[in-house]
Structures are given as C-alpha cells and as structure tokens.
Amino acid sequence: VRGFDEVAVFGHLNPDTDSIATAIGYAALLRSMGINAKAYHLGDLNKETEFVLNTAQVQSLDVLSEDIPDGSEVVLVDHNERE
C-alpha cells in the first residue's frame, strides 16, 4: 500500500462494530508506518456501533462514497466479497 496518495480502509456495507473497529485499527497501524490511511464506513452504523464509538470517544468516520479519489488504494477488512 506504499506509494499511494491515500489508503481508504473499510469493511462491509452497513457495518457492525467489529467491521468498524477493524477499519479504525488497521488504518491506525498503517499511519504508524507512515502511510496516509483513513478509515471509512459504507452505509449506516447500527445503534450498538454508535454507542461503542460514542463511549470510546472515537471521532465519527466519514461515509465512503462510490467515488474513491484518484490515486487512492482500497483495503477491505471484515469482508467476504470483492465487490
């Protein structure tokens, strides 16, 4: 993933808590390696995930639109499909 302007990390559509936590954690790992990575989510967060993020005081994630910026790499986490 080195050499890209940005790495977009996200999981499955309408993510649950483990999908969001994995995206946040992996993006943080990449940033610790000097890679410009950002965690996103696809679709709406469920109430449990909102509660966990609020309790942990985690800044809300941006929703990833269908248009990923040019020059970006995509990393899928907690996902079982390539589409």
C-alpha positions as CSV (number, residue, x, y, z in Angstrom):
1,V,0.0,0.0,0.0
2,R,3.0,2.3,0.0
3,G,3.2,4.8,-2.8
4,F,-0.4,5.8,-2.9
5,D,-1.7,9.2,-2.1
6,E,-4.3,7.8,0.4
7,V,-5.3,4.4,1.5
8,A,-9.1,4.0,2.2
9,V,-9.8,1.3,4.7
10,F,-13.4,0.0,5.1
11,G,-15.5,-3.1,5.7
12,H,-18.8,-4.4,4.5
13,L,-22.0,-2.4,3.8
14,N,-24.0,-1.4,6.9
15,P,-21.1,-2.3,9.1
16,D,-21.3,-3.8,12.6
17,T,-18.9,-3.0,15.4
18,D,-16.2,-5.4,14.5
19,S,-16.1,-4.1,10.9
20,I,-15.7,-0.5,12.1
21,A,-13.2,-1.4,14.8
22,T,-11.1,-3.3,12.3
23,A,-11.1,-0.5,9.8
24,I,-10.1,2.0,12.5
25,G,-7.4,-0.3,13.9
26,Y,-5.9,-1.1,10.5
27,A,-5.9,2.5,9.4
28,A,-4.1,3.4,12.6
29,L,-1.5,0.7,12.0
30,L,-0.8,2.0,8.5
31,R,-0.5,5.5,9.8
32,S,2.0,4.3,12.4
33,M,4.0,3.0,9.4
34,G,4.0,6.4,7.7
35,I,1.2,5.6,5.3
36,N,-1.7,8.1,4.8
37,A,-4.6,5.9,5.7
38,K,-8.2,6.8,6.7
39,A,-11.0,4.5,8.0
40,Y,-14.4,4.9,6.4
41,H,-17.7,3.1,6.6
42,L,-20.2,2.1,3.9
43,G,-23.8,2.7,4.8
44,D,-25.4,3.4,8.1
45,L,-24.0,2.5,11.5
46,N,-26.2,0.4,13.8
47,K,-27.1,1.6,17.3
48,E,-24.6,-0.7,19.0
49,T,-21.7,0.6,16.9
50,E,-22.8,4.2,17.5
51,F,-22.9,3.5,21.3
52,V,-19.4,1.9,21.3
53,L,-17.9,4.8,19.3
54,N,-19.5,7.4,21.5
55,T,-18.5,5.6,24.7
56,A,-14.9,5.2,23.5
57,Q,-15.0,8.9,22.3
58,V,-13.9,7.9,18.8
59,Q,-14.4,10.6,16.2
60,S,-17.1,9.6,13.7
61,L,-15.9,8.2,10.4
62,D,-16.7,9.6,7.0
63,V,-19.1,7.6,4.8
64,L,-17.2,6.4,1.7
65,S,-19.0,7.5,-1.4
66,E,-19.0,5.4,-4.5
67,D,-16.3,7.7,-6.0
68,I,-12.9,6.9,-4.4
69,P,-10.4,9.7,-5.1
70,D,-7.9,9.1,-7.9
71,G,-4.6,7.9,-6.5
72,S,-6.2,6.0,-3.6
73,E,-5.6,2.4,-2.7
74,V,-8.5,0.4,-1.1
75,V,-8.1,-2.1,1.7
76,L,-11.2,-4.2,2.6
77,V,-11.4,-5.6,6.1
78,D,-14.0,-7.9,7.7
79,H,-15.3,-8.6,4.2
80,N,-16.0,-11.7,2.2
81,E,-16.6,-10.3,-1.3
82,R,-14.5,-8.3,-3.7
83,E,-17.4,-6.1,-4.9
